[in-house]
Amino acid sequence: MDHFELKAWVCVSDEFDSFHISKEIFEAMEKVNKEFTKFNLLHEALRDQVRGKRFILLLEDVWTESNVDWNTLVVSLHVSAPGSKVILTTRNDQFLNQLVYNSLNKQLHSLLDDDALSLVAQHALGVYNFDSHLPLKGYVECIVKKCDGLPLALIALGRLLRTKKDEVEHWEKVQKVRYEN
């Protein structure tokens, strides 16, 4: 983390609004709320903020299919110092193929069962395994298989189950839910 002068993590999700996302990036890096009424003023401020500095930016869960939207968003970041990084997570392979940087795309694979179980345990129980919660382990093993080891799904279920960690019946109901693609 000492390598980067500026750091930001922004969840993008469904609606790709360049102004809103740029504002979130600016605020995350600057650690301050600032009102902008015009897009060009926001991008000038963002450009000034990153000029000559090394940053890391994680844009999580990007759904856009528009190369124009993407270029509008990142144009201000091109004045940063060498070594700056933008990490993008998406489920949209078509969008990734449009990007110039597609040789750097990495497909994440499903977690192995033991790692998936540990991830659920961390988010549901605050521990690294189910050794002290053996009655729940069988249900979680089934849930992990249904989630196909996908980390986002496992984290979401773990967080949902956190409030029901002492209710075995609830874990059984979740395990019995039918998941379809």
Rosetta silent file (secondary structure, phi, psi, omega in degrees, C-alpha in Angstrom):
SEQUENCE: MDHFELKAWVCVSDEFDSFHISKEIFEAMEKVNKEFTKFNLLHEALRDQVRGKRFILLLEDVWTESNVDWNTLVVSLHVSAPGSKVILTTRNDQFLNQLVYNSLNKQLHSLLDDDALSLVAQHALGVYNFDSHLPLKGYVECIVKKCDGLPLALIALGRLLRTKKDEVEHWEKVQKVRYEN
SCORE:     score description
SCORE:     0.000 S_00000001
   1 L     0.000  -22.632  178.057    0.000    0.000    0.000 S_00000001
   2 L   -69.931  -19.025 -178.863    2.995    2.324    0.444 S_00000001
   3 L   -66.695  -28.539 -174.926    3.637    2.045   -3.313 S_00000001
   4 L  -107.994  133.098  177.817    0.511    4.106   -4.115 S_00000001
   5 L   -79.356  -33.400 -178.528   -0.027    7.716   -3.067 S_00000001
   6 E  -124.175  142.857 -179.607   -3.760    7.597   -3.795 S_00000001
   7 E  -138.704  140.766  177.122   -6.187    4.698   -3.300 S_00000001
   8 E  -152.130  145.308  176.251   -9.846    4.282   -4.158 S_00000001
   9 E  -132.755  119.281 -176.658  -12.405    1.490   -4.270 S_00000001
  10 E  -128.799  127.446  174.507  -15.691    2.220   -6.030 S_00000001
  11 E   -88.675  122.678 -174.306  -18.612   -0.147   -6.546 S_00000001
  12 E   -94.261  -52.880 -179.952  -20.164    0.607   -9.941 S_00000001
  13 E    58.292 -145.311 -165.818  -22.925   -2.028  -10.362 S_00000001
  14 L   -60.093  -55.932 -172.202  -25.940   -1.675  -12.649 S_00000001
  15 L   -93.432  120.676  179.673  -26.036    1.948  -13.751 S_00000001
  16 L   -93.615   96.537  179.733  -22.855    3.335  -15.286 S_00000001
  17 L  -110.356  103.101 -174.671  -23.041    7.051  -14.562 S_00000001
  18 H   -56.108  -40.524 -179.792  -19.661    8.606  -15.439 S_00000001
  19 H   -63.586  -50.162 -178.175  -20.318   11.756  -13.397 S_00000001
  20 H   -62.513  -45.104 -179.076  -21.342    9.853  -10.260 S_00000001
  21 H   -65.245  -43.436  178.580  -18.487    7.332  -10.536 S_00000001
  22 H   -60.325  -40.721  178.963  -15.917   10.084  -11.181 S_00000001
  23 H   -64.356  -41.224  177.689  -17.187   11.950   -8.129 S_00000001
  24 H   -64.794  -39.611  177.052  -16.865    8.814   -5.993 S_00000001
  25 H   -62.102  -48.836 -179.666  -13.309    8.268   -7.266 S_00000001
  26 H   -56.942  -49.599 -177.411  -12.401   11.880   -6.493 S_00000001
  27 H   -65.624  -36.910  179.514  -13.901   11.706   -2.994 S_00000001
  28 H   -68.202  -37.670 -179.869  -12.285    8.355   -2.207 S_00000001
  29 H   -77.750  -37.553 -175.660   -8.846    9.603   -3.239 S_00000001
  30 H   -85.925  -20.427 -177.420   -9.190   13.085   -1.717 S_00000001
  31 L    60.627   38.698 -179.974  -11.025   11.860    1.422 S_00000001
  32 L  -151.779  146.338  173.242  -13.374   14.833    1.194 S_00000001
  33 L   -87.688  132.291  177.738  -16.881   15.566   -0.109 S_00000001
  34 L  -141.896  134.806 -179.644  -16.977   18.298   -2.700 S_00000001
  35 L   -85.219  132.641  174.694  -19.912   19.437   -4.784 S_00000001
  36 L  -125.491  134.647  178.543  -19.505   19.623   -8.541 S_00000001
  37 L  -104.958  -18.114 -178.654  -22.217   20.898  -10.826 S_00000001
  38 L  -125.118  138.123 -177.282  -20.375   20.421  -14.117 S_00000001
  39 H   -60.953  -41.711 -177.332  -18.738   17.294  -15.451 S_00000001
  40 H   -66.654  -34.351  177.447  -15.756   19.130  -16.937 S_00000001
  41 H   -67.978  -38.152  176.159  -14.953   20.816  -13.585 S_00000001
  42 H   -62.386  -46.429 -178.369  -15.067   17.451  -11.853 S_00000001
  43 H   -68.768  -32.112  174.275  -12.695   15.927  -14.402 S_00000001
  44 H   -64.305  -43.248  179.212  -10.315   18.884  -14.132 S_00000001
  45 H   -64.858  -41.395  178.015  -10.230   18.392  -10.347 S_00000001
  46 H   -64.897  -42.429  177.997   -9.698   14.636  -10.756 S_00000001
  47 H   -60.908  -44.982  178.407   -6.932   15.259  -13.308 S_00000001
  48 H   -63.435  -36.253 -178.386   -5.226   17.702  -10.920 S_00000001
  49 H   -65.056  -40.990 -174.835   -5.590   15.217   -8.096 S_00000001
  50 H   -95.603   -9.836 -175.690   -3.816   12.341   -9.897 S_00000001
  51 L   -54.780  119.172  176.450   -1.307   14.372  -11.935 S_00000001
  52 L    72.977    5.132 -179.928    2.144   12.903  -11.366 S_00000001
  53 L  -109.609  150.344  177.009    0.942   10.619   -8.560 S_00000001
  54 L   -92.962  127.455 -178.271    0.798    6.845   -8.496 S_00000001
  55 E  -129.032  162.038  168.807   -2.676    5.537   -7.669 S_00000001
  56 E  -127.717  132.312 -178.056   -4.569    2.293   -7.406 S_00000001
  57 E  -131.708  124.511  174.377   -8.255    2.243   -8.266 S_00000001
  58 E  -106.640  116.824  173.929  -10.573   -0.746   -7.922 S_00000001
  59 E  -104.273  111.233 -171.844  -13.785   -0.443   -9.910 S_00000001
  60 E   -99.847  135.124  171.365  -15.977   -3.254   -8.723 S_00000001
  61 E    63.344   52.885  179.684  -18.831   -4.928  -10.585 S_00000001
  62 E   -79.951  129.115 -177.268  -18.799   -2.876  -13.812 S_00000001
  63 L  -113.233   -6.457 -174.807  -21.746   -3.720  -16.079 S_00000001
  64 L   -61.308  153.997  173.702  -21.404   -1.206  -18.895 S_00000001
  65 L  -116.567    6.241 -173.626  -21.034   -2.377  -22.478 S_00000001
  66 L  -100.918  118.312  174.864  -20.020    1.047  -23.750 S_00000001
  67 H   -65.898  -32.711  178.663  -16.421    1.738  -24.650 S_00000001
  68 H   -63.899  -45.812  176.942  -17.371    5.442  -24.839 S_00000001
  69 H   -56.558  -45.815 -178.566  -18.561    5.392  -21.193 S_00000001
  70 H   -62.179  -48.728 -178.880  -15.310    3.746  -20.148 S_00000001
  71 H   -63.533  -37.273  176.543  -13.099    6.204  -22.044 S_00000001
  72 H   -61.675  -38.484 -178.341  -15.049    9.159  -20.625 S_00000001
  73 H   -69.957  -44.796 -170.265  -14.435    7.837  -17.139 S_00000001
  74 H   -93.427   -4.966 -176.172  -10.689    7.148  -17.398 S_00000001
  75 H   -57.027  -36.197 -178.455   -9.549   10.051  -19.592 S_00000001
  76 H   -72.761  -16.152 -175.270   -8.645   12.139  -16.525 S_00000001
  77 H   -86.919   -8.531 -174.893   -6.476    9.379  -15.098 S_00000001
  78 H   -71.171   -8.769 -179.417   -3.949    9.358  -17.947 S_00000001
  79 H   -93.983    6.645 -177.646   -1.844   12.116  -16.345 S_00000001
  80 L   -74.819  171.111  179.192   -0.906    9.953  -13.364 S_00000001
  81 L   -73.414  152.476  173.942    2.567    8.632  -12.596 S_00000001
  82 L   -56.879  144.218 -178.584    3.827    5.400  -14.166 S_00000001
  83 L    97.361   -4.396  175.660    2.875    2.383  -12.091 S_00000001
  84 L   -68.280  149.478 -175.431   -0.682    3.523  -11.467 S_00000001
  85 E  -134.373  138.561  169.551   -3.219    0.693  -11.652 S_00000001
  86 E  -118.194  121.036  177.223   -6.909    0.363  -12.417 S_00000001
  87 E  -107.818  128.110 -174.864   -8.399   -2.974  -11.416 S_00000001
  88 E  -122.121  128.093  172.070  -11.787   -3.697  -12.914 S_00000001
  89 E  -111.237  138.278 -178.614  -14.125   -6.504  -11.952 S_00000001
  90 E  -157.421  159.233  172.211  -16.971   -7.410  -14.255 S_00000001
  91 L  -106.669    7.682 -173.825  -19.082  -10.327  -15.379 S_00000001
  92 L  -103.077   91.686  179.986  -19.298   -8.877  -18.867 S_00000001
  93 H   -62.296  -33.370 -179.067  -16.770  -10.621  -21.121 S_00000001
  94 H   -61.927  -42.433  177.735  -18.014   -8.680  -24.146 S_00000001
  95 H   -63.837  -43.441  179.897  -17.016   -5.377  -22.519 S_00000001
  96 H   -60.040  -37.958 -179.448  -13.584   -6.728  -21.590 S_00000001
  97 H   -67.382  -22.729  178.311  -12.955   -7.736  -25.175 S_00000001
  98 H   -77.942  -24.900 -175.149  -13.590   -4.136  -26.295 S_00000001
  99 L   -70.781  145.863  178.382  -10.933   -2.701  -24.003 S_00000001
 100 L   -64.151  -29.602 -173.091   -7.497   -1.978  -25.393 S_00000001
 101 L   -87.079   19.074 -169.852   -5.990   -3.620  -22.340 S_00000001
 102 H   -63.709  -14.975  176.228   -7.602   -6.998  -22.978 S_00000001
 103 H   -70.595  -14.396 -179.800   -4.253   -8.827  -22.968 S_00000001
 104 H   -96.831   -0.517 -178.098   -4.196   -8.127  -19.229 S_00000001
 105 L   -65.120  135.754  177.590   -7.630   -9.648  -18.548 S_00000001
 106 L  -123.798  126.168  176.374   -7.614  -12.409  -15.977 S_00000001
 107 L   -86.619  122.199  177.784  -10.506  -14.800  -15.551 S_00000001
 108 L   -80.480  140.180 -178.981  -11.027  -15.630  -11.895 S_00000001
 109 L  -100.929  163.288  178.037  -11.713  -19.256  -11.151 S_00000001
 110 L   -64.543  152.339  177.116  -13.986  -20.769   -8.550 S_00000001
 111 L   -74.924  149.932  171.317  -12.578  -21.363   -5.095 S_00000001
 112 L   -66.583  156.529 -174.741  -11.616  -24.837   -3.985 S_00000001
 113 H   -54.641  -45.482 -178.652  -14.101  -26.350   -1.529 S_00000001
 114 H   -63.433  -40.339  178.637  -11.924  -25.809    1.570 S_00000001
 115 H   -68.489  -38.447  178.575  -11.293  -22.170    0.648 S_00000001
 116 H   -64.776  -43.343  177.187  -14.982  -21.639   -0.116 S_00000001
 117 H   -60.673  -42.696  179.718  -15.970  -23.121    3.261 S_00000001
 118 H   -63.250  -40.004  179.603  -13.460  -20.860    4.981 S_00000001
 119 H   -63.490  -43.286  177.284  -14.830  -17.799    3.182 S_00000001
 120 H   -64.238  -43.428  179.970  -18.381  -18.579    4.317 S_00000001
 121 H   -59.739  -41.845  179.844  -17.154  -19.236    7.869 S_00000001
 122 H   -61.783  -43.870 -175.507  -15.367  -15.885    7.954 S_00000001
 123 H   -83.427  -27.093 -178.694  -18.420  -13.940    6.828 S_00000001
 124 H   -90.797  -36.349 -171.291  -21.060  -15.947    8.673 S_00000001
 125 H  -122.549  -12.310 -177.828  -19.303  -16.760   11.925 S_00000001
 126 L    76.090   20.841  177.200  -16.142  -14.657   12.139 S_00000001
 127 L  -130.032  173.374 -175.186  -13.938  -17.768   12.209 S_00000001
 128 L   -97.525   -5.672  177.996  -11.885  -19.608    9.579 S_00000001
 129 L  -156.815  178.522 -176.575  -13.592  -23.009    9.709 S_00000001
 130 L  -102.769   18.749 -178.186  -16.625  -24.831   11.028 S_00000001
 131 L   -57.349  -36.987 -179.805  -14.783  -26.882   13.665 S_00000001
 132 L   -94.229    6.947  179.239  -16.671  -25.168   16.477 S_00000001
 133 L  -137.720   49.413 -174.196  -19.948  -25.208   14.514 S_00000001
 134 H   -57.575  -34.095  178.614  -20.098  -28.798   13.276 S_00000001
 135 H   -60.857  -22.943 -178.714  -23.926  -28.959   13.046 S_00000001
 136 H   -89.292  -19.534 -169.667  -23.765  -26.281   10.321 S_00000001
 137 H   -59.536  -42.973 -179.504  -20.920  -27.770    8.287 S_00000001
 138 H   -61.446  -39.940  178.699  -23.018  -30.215    6.244 S_00000001
 139 H   -66.097  -41.942 -178.452  -25.411  -27.477    5.178 S_00000001
 140 H   -66.928  -37.510  178.323  -22.571  -25.176    4.208 S_00000001
 141 H   -59.497  -40.474  177.648  -20.865  -27.861    2.136 S_00000001
 142 H   -68.045  -42.176  178.585  -24.053  -28.186    0.095 S_00000001
 143 H   -60.972  -43.411  179.866  -24.398  -24.396   -0.207 S_00000001
 144 H   -59.994  -42.992  179.192  -20.784  -24.123   -1.416 S_00000001
 145 H   -63.853  -41.627  179.026  -21.420  -26.696   -4.139 S_00000001
 146 H   -64.990  -31.490  179.541  -24.549  -24.856   -5.296 S_00000001
 147 L   -83.746   -4.288  177.934  -22.559  -21.592   -5.456 S_00000001
 148 L    55.272   30.864  176.655  -19.895  -23.338   -7.521 S_00000001
 149 L    69.609   18.485 -178.943  -17.190  -21.718   -5.380 S_00000001
 150 L   -79.290  117.798 -173.217  -18.015  -18.192   -6.600 S_00000001
 151 H   -57.048  -44.013 -178.239  -16.602  -15.785   -4.005 S_00000001
 152 H   -62.193  -40.775  178.675  -19.210  -13.013   -4.364 S_00000001
 153 H   -65.988  -41.487 -178.916  -22.069  -15.477   -3.895 S_00000001
 154 H   -66.603  -40.719  178.015  -20.352  -17.099   -0.919 S_00000001
 155 H   -63.945  -45.652 -179.589  -19.663  -13.756    0.755 S_00000001
 156 H   -60.605  -45.934  179.510  -23.255  -12.619    0.228 S_00000001
 157 H   -66.321  -40.254  177.538  -24.672  -15.833    1.690 S_00000001
 158 H   -58.805  -43.466  179.630  -22.204  -15.748    4.565 S_00000001
 159 H   -66.780  -37.504  177.170  -23.268  -12.229    5.460 S_00000001
 160 H   -66.289  -37.662 -177.721  -26.940  -13.171    5.269 S_00000001
 161 H   -77.838  -15.947 -178.070  -26.376  -16.193    7.490 S_00000001
 162 H   -56.442  -37.787 -178.481  -24.397  -14.167   10.054 S_00000001
 163 L   -76.705   -9.746 -177.598  -27.579  -12.995   11.747 S_00000001
 164 L  -120.851   28.900 -172.368  -28.817  -16.598   11.986 S_00000001
 165 L   -64.670  -17.743  179.146  -25.612  -18.301   13.157 S_00000001
 166 L  -104.298    6.345 -176.955  -27.381  -20.063   16.020 S_00000001
 167 L  -111.727   88.823 -176.827  -30.429  -21.144   14.021 S_00000001
 168 H   -57.411  -35.670 -178.723  -29.631  -24.486   12.381 S_00000001
 169 H   -61.163  -37.539  179.577  -33.117  -24.629   10.850 S_00000001
 170 H   -66.107  -42.447  178.691  -32.426  -21.436    8.913 S_00000001
 171 H   -62.706  -37.878  178.068  -29.166  -22.838    7.493 S_00000001
 172 H   -64.150  -41.204  178.360  -31.072  -25.964    6.467 S_00000001
 173 H   -62.880  -42.664  178.850  -33.668  -23.845    4.628 S_00000001
 174 H   -63.528  -40.543 -179.815  -30.943  -21.965    2.744 S_00000001
 175 H   -63.921  -32.298 -177.270  -29.283  -25.244    1.820 S_00000001
 176 H   -83.950  -12.118  179.885  -32.579  -26.577    0.415 S_00000001
 177 L   -61.824  137.430 -179.251  -33.215  -23.509   -1.777 S_00000001
 178 L   -89.500  121.334  179.489  -33.038  -24.427   -5.405 S_00000001
 179 L  -101.732  132.851  179.218  -30.564  -22.312   -7.371 S_00000001
 180 L  -126.513  146.374  178.420  -30.942  -22.019  -11.100 S_00000001
 181 L   -78.813    0.000    0.000  -28.690  -20.388  -13.706 S_00000001
